[in-house]
Amino acid sequence: MLEYDEKRNYIRMDVDCDISYKLADSGTRKTGRCISLSGAGIAFIADTPIEPGLAMEVCVQPKSAVTPPMTAFIEVVRCNKSEDQQFEIAASIKSIKGN
């Protein structure tokens, strides 16, 4: 049996679904792909770089209608350029927007 000692407070789940996002002070909404989600953070793929420290609003759109969409306010922690010339954005979730 494999043993794994989780160091995170929340388990990270790999996901593959659409996401829309915008900077907190902008009305321009863009789209990307959510790649992982946890109780404290999110990672997604974007076409343009986003500077660490910026506040954003994201809306995760699950593929199944059984799971409702989630809108959250986040702070960008990391932005890495990938081999396919896109950007992997990692962020901490600051709050989740209620209905």
C-alpha positions in Angstrom: 0.0 0.0 0.0 1.2 3.5 -0.9 1.5 6.0 1.9 1.1 9.6 1.3 1.6 12.3 3.9 -0.5 15.3 2.8 1.2 18.6 3.7 -1.7 20.8 2.6 -4.7 21.9 4.7 -7.0 21.0 1.8 -6.6 18.2 -0.7 -6.1 19.5 -4.3 -8.4 18.0 -6.9 -7.5 17.9 -10.6 -10.3 19.3 -12.6 -10.8 20.1 -16.3 -13.6 22.7 -16.8 -14.2 26.2 -18.2 -13.4 29.3 -16.1 -14.1 32.9 -16.7 -12.0 35.6 -14.9 -11.5 39.3 -14.6 -9.2 41.6 -12.7 -11.0 43.2 -9.7 -10.9 46.7 -11.2 -11.8 45.7 -14.8 -15.1 45.0 -16.6 -13.3 42.8 -19.2 -14.0 39.1 -18.7 -11.7 36.4 -20.3 -11.9 32.7 -20.4 -9.5 29.9 -19.6 -9.3 26.3 -18.3 -9.4 25.4 -14.6 -6.9 22.6 -13.9 -7.0 22.2 -10.1 -9.1 23.3 -7.2 -8.9 23.0 -3.4 -10.6 24.6 -0.4 -7.9 27.3 -0.3 -6.6 27.7 -3.9 -7.2 27.4 -7.6 -5.0 26.9 -10.7 -6.0 27.7 -14.2 -4.6 28.2 -17.7 -4.8 31.7 -19.3 -3.7 33.2 -22.6 -2.0 36.2 -21.0 0.2 36.6 -18.0 -1.3 37.9 -14.7 1.0 39.5 -12.1 1.3 37.9 -8.6 -0.5 40.0 -6.0 -3.4 41.1 -8.3 -7.0 40.6 -7.1 -9.4 38.8 -9.4 -12.9 37.4 -9.7 -13.2 33.9 -11.2 -16.2 31.8 -12.1 -15.7 28.0 -12.4 -18.2 26.4 -14.8 -18.3 22.6 -14.1 -19.1 20.3 -17.0 -22.0 18.7 -15.2 -25.2 20.5 -14.3 -25.3 18.5 -11.1 -22.4 20.7 -9.7 -23.3 24.4 -9.6 -20.9 27.1 -10.8 -18.7 28.8 -8.2 -17.7 32.4 -8.2 -14.7 33.4 -6.0 -12.4 36.3 -5.3 -8.8 35.3 -5.5 -5.3 36.7 -5.2 -2.7 35.6 -7.8 0.3 33.8 -6.2 2.2 32.6 -9.2 2.2 32.9 -13.0 4.3 30.4 -15.1 4.7 30.3 -18.8 4.0 26.8 -20.2 5.6 25.1 -23.2 2.5 25.8 -25.3 2.9 29.6 -24.8 0.0 29.8 -22.3 0.2 30.7 -18.7 -0.5 28.7 -15.6 -2.0 30.9 -12.9 -2.0 29.8 -9.3 -4.0 31.8 -6.8 -5.3 31.7 -3.2 -9.1 31.9 -2.7 -9.9 34.8 -0.5 -13.7 34.4 -0.4 -16.5 32.7 -2.3 -19.4 34.8 -3.6 -22.8 33.7 -2.3 -25.9 33.4 -4.5 
